[in-house]
């Protein structure tokens, strides 16, 4: 599958938000080289979300759940294990923006827990 062209301004906006999250993780003692579950979510029509749910594994994700957003729109939550260093998160964001274009969805971001290497 050839990647669709991502709007560079959109990528830059997402990357600025990503850097804020990475800074917050670092402030909490995160060791970005440690792989951990990272979740992402998408908003859109039930049909588009169902299509992504069927193909999530092609993008390296497992399906967590579908639930309504605060305004009632359905959201699909996916997860995959990966590192949280800048290169890995940049690749994640680019993948999610591709998914957004392919399926006609709205990518809403990612999240994970800081990994310090200490046993919880």
N, CA, C and O atoms as a Tinker XYZ file with bonds, in Angstrom:
   480  protein
     1  N      0.847000   -1.167000    0.000000    73     2
     2  CA     0.000000    0.000000    0.000000    64     1     3
     3  C      0.895000    1.233000    0.000000    63     2     4     5
     4  O      1.752000    1.381000    0.871000    81     3
     5  N      0.699000    2.115000   -0.971000    73     3     6
     6  CA     1.456000    3.362000   -1.023000    64     5     7
     7  C      0.861000    4.352000   -0.034000    63     6     8     9
     8  O     -0.358000    4.507000    0.040000    81     7
     9  N      1.728000    5.028000    0.735000    73     7    10
    10  CA     1.183000    5.993000    1.693000    64     9    11
    11  C      0.538000    7.187000    0.989000    63    10    12    13
    12  O      0.997000    7.634000   -0.062000    81    11
    13  N     -0.525000    7.683000    1.591000    73    11    14
    14  CA    -1.177000    8.882000    1.083000    64    13    15
    15  C     -0.414000   10.096000    1.612000    63    14    16    17
    16  O      0.172000   10.034000    2.693000    81    15
    17  N     -0.415000   11.190000    0.865000    73    15    18
    18  CA     0.318000   12.372000    1.330000    64    17    19
    19  C     -0.367000   13.012000    2.545000    63    18    20    21
    20  O     -1.557000   13.323000    2.514000    81    19
    21  N      0.402000   13.196000    3.596000    73    19    22
    22  CA    -0.097000   13.824000    4.821000    64    21    23
    23  C      0.132000   15.327000    4.712000    63    22    24    25
    24  O      1.194000   15.770000    4.274000    81    23
    25  N     -0.865000   16.103000    5.110000    73    23    26
    26  CA    -0.737000   17.553000    5.131000    64    25    27
    27  C      0.379000   17.929000    6.109000    63    26    28    29
    28  O      0.276000   17.631000    7.299000    81    27
    29  N      1.448000   18.583000    5.625000    73    27    30
    30  CA     2.579000   18.905000    6.498000    64    29    31
    31  C      2.194000   19.789000    7.685000    63    30    32    33
    32  O      2.763000   19.651000    8.768000    81    31
    33  N      1.238000   20.691000    7.492000    73    31    34
    34  CA     0.800000   21.544000    8.606000    64    33    35
    35  C      0.094000   20.718000    9.666000    63    34    36    37
    36  O      0.281000   20.945000   10.862000    81    35
    37  N     -0.704000   19.775000    9.241000    73    35    38
    38  CA    -1.397000   18.896000   10.194000    64    37    39
    39  C     -0.381000   18.063000   10.961000    63    38    40    41
    40  O     -0.489000   17.915000   12.178000    81    39
    41  N      0.608000   17.517000   10.254000    73    39    42
    42  CA     1.645000   16.728000   10.911000    64    41    43
    43  C      2.386000   17.587000   11.927000    63    42    44    45
    44  O      2.683000   17.121000   13.027000    81    43
    45  N      2.684000   18.812000   11.581000    73    43    46
    46  CA     3.403000   19.693000   12.506000    64    45    47
    47  C      2.572000   19.994000   13.748000    63    46    48    49
    48  O      3.114000   20.016000   14.854000    81    47
    49  N      1.283000   20.225000   13.594000    73    47    50
    50  CA     0.405000   20.459000   14.757000    64    49    51
    51  C      0.388000   19.235000   15.671000    63    50    52    53
    52  O      0.492000   19.362000   16.891000    81    51
    53  N      0.258000   18.057000   15.078000    73    51    54
    54  CA     0.254000   16.829000   15.878000    64    53    55
    55  C      1.604000   16.652000   16.573000    63    54    56    57
    56  O      1.653000   16.262000   17.740000    81    55
    57  N      2.697000   16.936000   15.866000    73    55    58
    58  CA     4.027000   16.759000   16.431000    64    57    59
    59  C      4.244000   17.701000   17.610000    63    58    60    61
    60  O      4.860000   17.309000   18.602000    81    59
    61  N      3.751000   18.936000   17.522000    73    59    62
    62  CA     3.856000   19.859000   18.655000    64    61    63
    63  C      3.132000   19.298000   19.874000    63    62    64    65
    64  O      3.644000   19.374000   20.990000    81    63
    65  N      1.950000   18.740000   19.666000    73    63    66
    66  CA     1.211000   18.113000   20.775000    64    65    67
    67  C      1.967000   16.893000   21.293000    63    66    68    69
    68  O      2.022000   16.668000   22.502000    81    67
    69  N      2.550000   16.104000   20.388000    73    67    70
    70  CA     3.333000   14.930000   20.790000    64    69    71
    71  C      4.505000   15.339000   21.675000    63    70    72    73
    72  O      4.785000   14.682000   22.678000    81    71
    73  N      5.189000   16.419000   21.312000    73    71    74
    74  CA     6.341000   16.869000   22.095000    64    73    75
    75  C      5.916000   17.277000   23.500000    63    74    76    77
    76  O      6.667000   17.070000   24.453000    81    75
    77  N      4.729000   17.853000   23.643000    73    75    78
    78  CA     4.213000   18.183000   24.982000    64    77    79
    79  C      4.010000   16.922000   25.809000    63    78    80    81
    80  O      4.367000   16.883000   26.987000    81    79
    81  N      3.436000   15.888000   25.195000    73    79    82
    82  CA     3.213000   14.629000   25.911000    64    81    83
    83  C      4.550000   13.988000   26.278000    63    82    84    85
    84  O      4.719000   13.497000   27.395000    81    83
    85  N      5.498000   13.991000   25.344000    73    83    86
    86  CA     6.819000   13.424000   25.628000    64    85    87
    87  C      7.511000   14.177000   26.763000    63    86    88    89
    88  O      8.172000   13.557000   27.595000    81    87
    89  N      7.370000   15.500000   26.810000    73    87    90
    90  CA     7.957000   16.295000   27.893000    64    89    91
    91  C      7.317000   15.931000   29.229000    63    90    92    93
    92  O      8.002000   15.850000   30.248000    81    91
    93  N      6.012000   15.715000   29.223000    73    91    94
    94  CA     5.313000   15.312000   30.446000    64    93    95
    95  C      5.786000   13.940000   30.914000    63    94    96    97
    96  O      6.015000   13.727000   32.105000    81    95
    97  N      5.931000   13.012000   29.971000    73    95    98
    98  CA     6.445000   11.686000   30.331000    64    97    99
    99  C      7.844000   11.804000   30.929000    63    98   100   101
   100  O      8.139000   11.177000   31.946000    81    99
   101  N      8.708000   12.605000   30.304000    73    99   102
   102  CA    10.077000   12.779000   30.793000    64   101   103
   103  C     10.080000   13.370000   32.197000    63   102   104   105
   104  O     10.890000   12.977000   33.037000    81   103
   105  N      9.177000   14.311000   32.453000    73   103   106
   106  CA     9.085000   14.928000   33.781000    64   105   107
   107  C      8.669000   13.908000   34.844000    63   106   108   109
   108  O      8.907000   14.109000   36.035000    81   107
   109  N      8.052000   12.824000   34.405000    73   107   110
   110  CA     7.632000   11.763000   35.325000    64   109   111
   111  C      8.626000   10.606000   35.350000    63   110   112   113
   112  O      8.300000    9.511000   35.807000    81   111
   113  N      9.831000   10.851000   34.861000    73   111   114
   114  CA    10.890000    9.850000   34.936000    64   113   115
   115  C     10.849000    8.788000   33.863000    63   114   116   117
   116  O     11.440000    7.720000   34.026000    81   115
   117  N     10.167000    9.057000   32.773000    73   115   118
   118  CA    10.035000    8.054000   31.715000    64   117   119
   119  C     11.382000    7.700000   31.096000    63   118   120   121
   120  O     12.238000    8.557000   30.881000    81   119
   121  N     11.539000    6.405000   30.818000    73   119   122
   122  CA    12.673000    5.912000   30.039000    64   121   123
   123  C     12.104000    5.502000   28.687000    63   122   124   125
   124  O     11.542000    4.414000   28.558000    81   123
   125  N     12.243000    6.363000   27.672000    73   123   126
   126  CA    11.552000    6.154000   26.400000    64   125   127
   127  C     11.974000    4.909000   25.646000    63   126   128   129
   128  O     11.261000    4.464000   24.746000    81   127
   129  N     13.121000    4.335000   25.993000    73   127   130
   130  CA    13.578000    3.131000   25.285000    64   129   131
   131  C     12.836000    1.876000   25.719000    63   130   132   133
   132  O     12.984000    0.822000   25.100000    81   131
   133  N     12.046000    1.976000   26.769000    73   131   134
   134  CA    11.277000    0.816000   27.253000    64   133   135
   135  C      9.959000    0.729000   26.480000    63   134   136   137
   136  O      9.161000    1.666000   26.475000    81   135
   137  N      9.751000   -0.414000   25.830000    73   135   138
   138  CA     8.483000   -0.626000   25.119000    64   137   139
   139  C      7.357000   -0.748000   26.139000    63   138   140   141
   140  O      7.535000   -1.287000   27.231000    81   139
   141  N      6.185000   -0.229000   25.750000    73   139   142
   142  CA     5.011000   -0.266000   26.608000    64   141   143
   143  C      3.767000   -0.137000   25.750000    63   142   144   145
   144  O      3.860000    0.251000   24.585000    81   143
   145  N      2.585000   -0.458000   26.312000    73   143   146
   146  CA     1.358000   -0.271000   25.536000    64   145   147
   147  C      1.113000    1.219000   25.287000    63   146   148   149
   148  O      1.151000    2.035000   26.208000    81   147
   149  N      0.862000    1.548000   24.022000    73   147   150
   150  CA     0.518000    2.915000   23.628000    64   149   151
   151  C     -0.841000    2.834000   22.946000    63   150   152   153
   152  O     -1.030000    2.064000   22.004000    81   151
   153  N     -1.786000    3.640000   23.431000    73   151   154
   154  CA    -3.120000    3.604000   22.834000    64   153   155
   155  C     -3.336000    4.838000   21.969000    63   154   156   157
   156  O     -2.772000    5.904000   22.217000    81   155
   157  N     -4.154000    4.664000   20.967000    73   155   158
   158  CA    -4.553000    5.744000   20.066000    64   157   159
   159  C     -6.067000    5.680000   19.917000    63   158   160   161
   160  O     -6.678000    4.637000   20.149000    81   159
   161  N     -6.666000    6.800000   19.529000    73   159   162
   162  CA    -8.093000    6.726000   19.274000    64   161   163
   163  C     -8.494000    7.553000   18.071000    63   162   164   165
   164  O     -7.868000    8.553000   17.718000    81   163
   165  N     -9.576000    7.081000   17.456000    73   163   166
   166  CA   -10.120000    7.680000   16.245000    64   165   167
   167  C    -11.611000    7.892000   16.438000    63   166   168   169
   168  O    -12.289000    7.107000   17.101000    81   167
   169  N    -12.105000    8.969000   15.846000    73   167   170
   170  CA   -13.529000    9.293000   15.871000    64   169   171
   171  C    -14.033000    9.270000   14.435000    63   170   172   173
   172  O    -13.319000    9.656000   13.509000    81   171
   173  N    -15.261000    8.818000   14.260000    73   171   174
   174  CA   -15.834000    8.823000   12.915000    64   173   175
   175  C    -17.133000    8.054000   12.854000    63   174   176   177
   176  O    -17.736000    7.723000   13.875000    81   175
   177  N    -17.547000    7.781000   11.636000    73   175   178
   178  CA   -18.799000    7.059000   11.439000    64   177   179
   179  C    -18.632000    5.614000   11.914000    63   178   180   181
   180  O    -17.529000    5.068000   11.882000    81   179
   181  N    -19.723000    5.005000   12.352000    73   179   182
   182  CA   -19.635000    3.606000   12.769000    64   181   183
   183  C    -19.093000    2.695000   11.669000    63   182   184   185
   184  O    -18.370000    1.740000   11.954000    81   183
   185  N    -19.440000    2.987000   10.413000    73   183   186
   186  CA   -18.976000    2.160000    9.297000    64   185   187
   187  C    -17.462000    2.285000    9.112000    63   186   188   189
   188  O    -16.776000    1.283000    8.911000    81   187
   189  N    -16.945000    3.506000    9.180000    73   187   190
   190  CA   -15.502000    3.720000    9.017000    64   189   191
   191  C    -14.730000    3.113000   10.187000    63   190   192   193
   192  O    -13.665000    2.527000    9.991000    81   191
   193  N    -15.258000    3.251000   11.389000    73   191   194
   194  CA   -14.591000    2.658000   12.555000    64   193   195
   195  C    -14.591000    1.135000   12.465000    63   194   196   197
   196  O    -13.604000    0.492000   12.825000    81   195
   197  N    -15.693000    0.554000   11.986000    73   195   198
   198  CA   -15.762000   -0.900000   11.818000    64   197   199
   199  C    -14.741000   -1.372000   10.789000    63   198   200   201
   200  O    -14.119000   -2.419000   10.965000    81   199
   201  N    -14.567000   -0.604000    9.717000    73   199   202
   202  CA   -13.579000   -0.965000    8.690000    64   201   203
   203  C    -12.167000   -0.933000    9.278000    63   202   204   205
   204  O    -11.361000   -1.821000    8.997000    81   203
   205  N    -11.866000    0.068000   10.080000    73   203   206
   206  CA   -10.550000    0.126000   10.722000    64   205   207
   207  C    -10.398000   -1.013000   11.723000    63   206   208   209
   208  O     -9.337000   -1.633000   11.800000    81   207
   209  N    -11.428000   -1.287000   12.473000    73   207   210
   210  CA   -11.374000   -2.376000   13.453000    64   209   211
   211  C    -10.996000   -3.688000   12.767000    63   210   212   213
   212  O    -10.204000   -4.463000   13.304000    81   211
   213  N    -11.556000   -3.941000   11.585000    73   211   214
   214  CA   -11.253000   -5.168000   10.841000    64   213   215
   215  C     -9.808000   -5.217000   10.360000    63   214   216   217
   216  O     -9.240000   -6.298000   10.209000    81   215
   217  N     -9.206000   -4.043000   10.116000    73   215   218
   218  CA    -7.862000   -3.993000    9.535000    64   217   219
   219  C     -6.795000   -3.490000   10.518000    63   218   220   221
   220  O     -5.654000   -3.263000   10.118000    81   219
   221  N     -7.144000   -3.318000   11.773000    73   219   222
   222  CA    -6.222000   -2.740000   12.758000    64   221   223
   223  C     -4.889000   -3.487000   12.816000    63   222   224   225
   224  O     -3.837000   -2.862000   12.950000    81   223
   225  N     -4.923000   -4.801000   12.719000    73   223   226
   226  CA    -3.697000   -5.600000   12.807000    64   225   227
   227  C     -2.715000   -5.274000   11.684000    63   226   228   229
   228  O     -1.504000   -5.386000   11.870000    81   227
   229  N     -3.227000   -4.871000   10.520000    73   227   230
   230  CA    -2.349000   -4.496000    9.404000    64   229   231
   231  C     -1.445000   -3.324000    9.767000    63   230   232   233
   232  O     -0.374000   -3.155000    9.184000    81   231
   233  N     -1.878000   -2.517000   10.729000    73   231   234
   234  CA    -1.121000   -1.344000   11.158000    64   233   235
   235  C     -0.414000   -1.593000   12.491000    63   234   236   237
   236  O      0.158000   -0.676000   13.081000    81   235
   237  N     -0.460000   -2.840000   12.957000    73   235   238
   238  CA     0.231000   -3.207000   14.187000    64   237   239
   239  C     -0.560000   -2.993000   15.467000    63   238   240   241
   240  O      0.010000   -3.003000   16.558000    81   239
   241  N     -1.862000   -2.800000   15.344000    73   239   242
   242  CA    -2.690000   -2.512000   16.514000    64   241   243
   243  C     -3.612000   -3.665000   16.873000    63   242   244   245
   244  O     -3.952000   -4.496000   16.030000    81   243
   245  N     -4.008000   -3.701000   18.132000    73   243   246
   246  CA    -5.105000   -4.540000   18.591000    64   245   247
   247  C     -6.233000   -3.599000   19.021000    63   246   248   249
   248  O     -5.984000   -2.463000   19.426000    81   247
   249  N     -7.444000   -4.073000   18.931000    73   247   250
   250  CA    -8.613000   -3.274000   19.283000    64   249   251
   251  C     -8.830000   -3.350000   20.789000    63   250   252   253
   252  O     -8.858000   -4.436000   21.369000    81   251
   253  N     -8.984000   -2.185000   21.414000    73   251   254
   254  CA    -9.312000   -2.140000   22.838000    64   253   255
   255  C    -10.816000   -2.064000   23.042000    63   254   256   257
   256  O    -11.408000   -2.926000   23.691000    81   255
   257  N    -11.435000   -1.019000   22.481000    73   255   258
   258  CA   -12.875000   -0.839000   22.664000    64   257   259
   259  C    -13.384000    0.273000   21.768000    63   258   260   261
   260  O    -12.614000    1.065000   21.226000    81   259
   261  N    -14.702000    0.313000   21.627000    73   259   262
   262  CA   -15.387000    1.437000   21.001000    64   261   263
   263  C    -16.309000    2.012000   22.054000    63   262   264   265
   264  O    -17.050000    1.288000   22.720000    81   263
   265  N    -16.251000    3.328000   22.194000    73   263   266
   266  CA   -17.141000    3.978000   23.156000    64   265   267
   267  C    -17.491000    5.364000   22.640000    63   266   268   269
   268  O    -16.781000    5.912000   21.797000    81   267
   269  N    -18.576000    5.931000   23.137000    73   267   270
   270  CA   -18.951000    7.264000   22.674000    64   269   271
   271  C    -18.041000    8.336000   23.287000    63   270   272   273
   272  O    -17.584000    8.206000   24.423000    81   271
   273  N    -17.790000    9.391000   22.513000    73   271   274
   274  CA   -17.042000   10.536000   23.028000    64   273   275
   275  C    -17.980000   11.377000   23.896000    63   274   276   277
   276  O    -19.155000   11.045000   24.055000    81   275
   277  N    -17.459000   12.453000   24.447000    73   275   278
   278  CA   -18.268000   13.336000   25.290000    64   277   279
   279  C    -19.467000   13.899000   24.533000    63   278   280   281
   280  O    -20.521000   14.141000   25.121000    81   279
   281  N    -19.300000   14.109000   23.208000    73   279   282
   282  CA   -20.422000   14.640000   22.434000    64   281   283
   283  C    -21.244000   13.550000   21.745000    63   282   284   285
   284  O    -22.117000   13.846000   20.929000    81   283
   285  N    -20.959000   12.286000   22.076000    73   283   286
   286  CA   -21.769000   11.188000   21.573000    64   285   287
   287  C    -21.267000   10.501000   20.327000    63   286   288   289
   288  O    -21.802000    9.458000   19.949000    81   287
   289  N    -20.243000   11.056000   19.664000    73   287   290
   290  CA   -19.690000   10.410000   18.481000    64   289   291
   291  C    -18.938000    9.142000   18.896000    63   290   292   293
   292  O    -18.280000    9.131000   19.936000    81   291
   293  N    -19.027000    8.077000   18.097000    73   291   294
   294  CA   -18.294000    6.866000   18.451000    64   293   295
   295  C    -16.787000    7.051000   18.258000    63   294   296   297
   296  O    -16.340000    7.690000   17.306000    81   295
   297  N    -16.019000    6.476000   19.181000    73   295   298
   298  CA   -14.557000    6.500000   19.119000    64   297   299
   299  C    -14.042000    5.074000   19.237000    63   298   300   301
   300  O    -14.555000    4.280000   20.025000    81   299
   301  N    -13.034000    4.763000   18.452000    73   299   302
   302  CA   -12.382000    3.455000   18.485000    64   301   303
   303  C    -11.011000    3.622000   19.120000    63   302   304   305
   304  O    -10.226000    4.475000   18.707000    81   303
   305  N    -10.730000    2.807000   20.120000    73   303   306
   306  CA    -9.448000    2.827000   20.808000    64   305   307
   307  C     -8.649000    1.595000   20.401000    63   306   308   309
   308  O     -9.126000    0.464000   20.493000    81   307
   309  N     -7.410000    1.843000   19.946000    73   307   310
   310  CA    -6.498000    0.789000   19.527000    64   309   311
   311  C     -5.243000    0.869000   20.389000    63   310   312   313
   312  O     -4.990000    1.882000   21.041000    81   311
   313  N     -4.452000   -0.219000   20.385000    73   311   314
   314  CA    -3.234000   -0.241000   21.191000    64   313   315
   315  C     -2.169000   -1.069000   20.494000    63   314   316   317
   316  O     -2.467000   -2.029000   19.784000    81   315
   317  N     -0.914000   -0.673000   20.716000    73   315   318
   318  CA     0.210000   -1.498000   20.295000    64   317   319
   319  C      1.356000   -1.244000   21.254000    63   318   320   321
   320  O      1.423000   -0.206000   21.913000    81   319
   321  N      2.258000   -2.213000   21.318000    73   319   322
   322  CA     3.426000   -2.080000   22.178000    64   321   323
   323  C      4.550000   -1.447000   21.372000    63   322   324   325
   324  O      4.875000   -1.893000   20.272000    81   323
   325  N      5.144000   -0.387000   21.948000    73   323   326
   326  CA     6.250000    0.279000   21.273000    64   325   327
   327  C      6.992000    1.161000   22.266000    63   326   328   329
   328  O      6.540000    1.372000   23.391000    81   327
   329  N      8.133000    1.671000   21.831000    73   327   330
   330  CA     8.896000    2.624000   22.622000    64   329   331
   331  C      8.239000    3.997000   22.517000    63   330   332   333
   332  O      7.399000    4.239000   21.649000    81   331
   333  N      8.643000    4.897000   23.427000    73   331   334
   334  CA     8.093000    6.255000   23.420000    64   333   335
   335  C      9.180000    7.297000   23.185000    63   334   336   337
   336  O      9.086000    8.420000   23.681000    81   335
   337  N     10.213000    6.927000   22.430000    73   335   338
   338  CA    11.219000    7.913000   22.036000    64   337   339
   339  C     10.661000    8.742000   20.884000    63   338   340   341
   340  O      9.646000    8.379000   20.287000    81   339
   341  N     11.321000    9.849000   20.573000    73   339   342
   342  CA    10.799000   10.755000   19.551000    64   341   343
   343  C     10.595000   10.071000   18.201000    63   342   344   345
   344  O      9.564000   10.274000   17.559000    81   343
   345  N     11.559000    9.268000   17.764000    73   343   346
   346  CA    11.430000    8.619000   16.443000    64   345   347
   347  C     10.244000    7.659000   16.408000    63   346   348   349
   348  O      9.510000    7.615000   15.421000    81   347
   349  N     10.052000    6.894000   17.477000    73   347   350
   350  CA     8.944000    5.932000   17.525000    64   349   351
   351  C      7.593000    6.638000   17.553000    63   350   352   353
   352  O      6.648000    6.213000   16.889000    81   351
   353  N      7.509000    7.713000   18.322000    73   351   354
   354  CA     6.247000    8.453000   18.402000    64   353   355
   355  C      5.970000    9.184000   17.099000    63   354   356   357
   356  O      4.817000    9.259000   16.673000    81   355
   357  N      6.982000    9.717000   16.465000    73   355   358
   358  CA     6.793000   10.380000   15.168000    64   357   359
   359  C      6.247000    9.373000   14.152000    63   358   360   361
   360  O      5.329000    9.686000   13.394000    81   359
   361  N      6.817000    8.163000   14.140000    73   359   362
   362  CA     6.334000    7.111000   13.231000    64   361   363
   363  C      4.892000    6.730000   13.560000    63   362   364   365
   364  O      4.089000    6.501000   12.655000    81   363
   365  N      4.558000    6.661000   14.856000    73   363   366
   366  CA     3.190000    6.356000   15.281000    64   365   367
   367  C      2.233000    7.418000   14.751000    63   366   368   369
   368  O      1.188000    7.090000   14.188000    81   367
   369  N      2.582000    8.667000   14.927000    73   367   370
   370  CA     1.721000    9.761000   14.479000    64   369   371
   371  C      1.534000    9.724000   12.972000    63   370   372   373
   372  O      0.421000    9.915000   12.482000    81   371
   373  N      2.601000    9.483000   12.236000    73   371   374
   374  CA     2.483000    9.397000   10.778000    64   373   375
   375  C      1.565000    8.240000   10.374000    63   374   376   377
   376  O      0.749000    8.386000    9.464000    81   375
   377  N      1.694000    7.099000   11.045000    73   375   378
   378  CA     0.812000    5.964000   10.766000    64   377   379
   379  C     -0.642000    6.331000   11.040000    63   378   380   381
   380  O     -1.530000    6.018000   10.247000    81   379
   381  N     -0.876000    6.993000   12.165000    73   379   382
   382  CA    -2.250000    7.343000   12.527000    64   381   383
   383  C     -2.847000    8.373000   11.577000    63   382   384   385
   384  O     -4.044000    8.329000   11.289000    81   383
   385  N     -2.035000    9.289000   11.091000    73   383   386
   386  CA    -2.542000   10.244000   10.108000    64   385   387
   387  C     -2.821000    9.560000    8.774000    63   386   388   389
   388  O     -3.727000    9.969000    8.047000    81   387
   389  N     -2.056000    8.530000    8.448000    73   387   390
   390  CA    -2.356000    7.725000    7.262000    64   389   391
   391  C     -3.699000    7.004000    7.450000    63   390   392   393
   392  O     -4.540000    6.999000    6.551000    81   391
   393  N     -3.885000    6.406000    8.612000    73   391   394
   394  CA    -5.151000    5.716000    8.914000    64   393   395
   395  C     -6.316000    6.693000    8.772000    63   394   396   397
   396  O     -7.352000    6.356000    8.199000    81   395
   397  N     -6.139000    7.889000    9.292000    73   395   398
   398  CA    -7.172000    8.919000    9.201000    64   397   399
   399  C     -7.573000    9.151000    7.741000    63   398   400   401
   400  O     -8.758000    9.221000    7.418000    81   399
   401  N     -6.578000    9.267000    6.872000    73   399   402
   402  CA    -6.850000    9.500000    5.445000    64   401   403
   403  C     -7.479000    8.282000    4.771000    63   402   404   405
   404  O     -8.427000    8.420000    3.998000    81   403
   405  N     -6.964000    7.111000    5.058000    73   403   406
   406  CA    -7.442000    5.878000    4.417000    64   405   407
   407  C     -8.901000    5.611000    4.750000    63   406   408   409
   408  O     -9.686000    5.234000    3.879000    81   407
   409  N     -9.266000    5.809000    6.030000    73   407   410
   410  CA   -10.599000    5.415000    6.488000    64   409   411
   411  C    -11.577000    6.584000    6.631000    63   410   412   413
   412  O    -12.750000    6.371000    6.937000    81   411
   413  N    -11.109000    7.810000    6.413000    73   411   414
   414  CA   -11.991000    8.964000    6.568000    64   413   415
   415  C    -12.374000    9.209000    8.012000    63   414   416   417
   416  O    -13.520000    9.542000    8.313000    81   415
   417  N    -11.411000    9.045000    8.904000    73   415   418
   418  CA   -11.637000    9.210000   10.338000    64   417   419
   419  C    -10.912000   10.444000   10.854000    63   418   420   421
   420  O    -10.167000   11.098000   10.125000    81   419
   421  N    -11.145000   10.747000   12.127000    73   419   422
   422  CA   -10.429000   11.826000   12.797000    64   421   423
   423  C     -9.546000   11.218000   13.879000    63   422   424   425
   424  O    -10.043000   10.621000   14.834000    81   423
   425  N     -8.231000   11.374000   13.722000    73   423   426
   426  CA    -7.264000   10.900000   14.716000    64   425   427
   427  C     -7.284000   11.872000   15.887000    63   426   428   429
   428  O     -7.165000   13.083000   15.704000    81   427
   429  N     -7.437000   11.327000   17.096000    73   427   430
   430  CA    -7.560000   12.181000   18.272000    64   429   431
   431  C     -6.346000   12.139000   19.192000    63   430   432   433
   432  O     -6.320000   12.854000   20.193000    81   431
   433  N     -5.349000   11.329000   18.884000    73   431   434
   434  CA    -4.147000   11.348000   19.702000    64   433   435
   435  C     -3.797000   10.008000   20.300000    63   434   436   437
   436  O     -4.461000    9.000000   20.059000    81   435
   437  N     -2.719000   10.021000   21.098000    73   435   438
   438  CA    -2.178000    8.817000   21.707000    64   437   439
   439  C     -1.916000    9.071000   23.187000    63   438   440   441
   440  O     -1.916000   10.210000   23.655000    81   439
   441  N     -1.695000    7.983000   23.900000    73   439   442
   442  CA    -1.351000    8.091000   25.313000    64   441   443
   443  C     -0.686000    6.822000   25.798000    63   442   444   445
   444  O     -0.849000    5.748000   25.219000    81   443
   445  N      0.065000    6.969000   26.870000    73   443   446
   446  CA     0.698000    5.825000   27.521000    64   445   447
   447  C      1.108000    6.222000   28.919000    63   446   448   449
   448  O      1.034000    7.393000   29.290000    81   447
   449  N      1.538000    5.251000   29.687000    73   447   450
   450  CA     2.007000    5.472000   31.045000    64   449   451
   451  C      3.526000    5.603000   31.007000    63   450   452   453
   452  O      4.192000    4.893000   30.253000    81   451
   453  N      4.072000    6.498000   31.809000    73   451   454
   454  CA     5.517000    6.637000   31.916000    64   453   455
   455  C      6.103000    5.330000   32.436000    63   454   456   457
   456  O      5.577000    4.735000   33.376000    81   455
   457  N      7.192000    4.889000   31.822000    73   455   458
   458  CA     7.886000    3.682000   32.239000    64   457   459
   459  C      9.250000    4.094000   32.815000    63   458   460   461
   460  O     10.106000    4.616000   32.101000    81   459
   461  N      9.430000    3.850000   34.111000    73   459   462
   462  CA    10.663000    4.246000   34.775000    64   461   463
   463  C     11.655000    3.094000   34.879000    63   462   464   465
   464  O     12.815000    3.295000   35.238000    81   463
   465  N     11.192000    1.890000   34.564000    73   463   466
   466  CA    12.050000    0.718000   34.704000    64   465   467
   467  C     11.948000    0.102000   36.083000    63   466   468   469
   468  O     12.514000   -0.962000   36.332000    81   467
   469  N     11.231000    0.763000   36.985000    73   467   470
   470  CA    11.022000    0.221000   38.324000    64   469   471
   471  C      9.782000   -0.644000   38.338000    63   470   472   473
   472  O      8.838000   -0.401000   37.585000    81   471
   473  N      9.782000   -1.638000   39.180000    73   471   474
   474  CA     8.602000   -2.523000   39.293000    64   473   475
   475  C      7.500000   -1.733000   39.993000    63   474   476   477
   476  O      7.733000   -1.111000   41.029000    81   475
   477  N      6.312000   -1.764000   39.427000    73   475   478
   478  CA     5.171000   -1.023000   39.980000    64   477   479
   479  C      4.563000   -1.781000   41.115000    63   478   480
   480  O      3.589000   -1.323000   41.713000    81   479
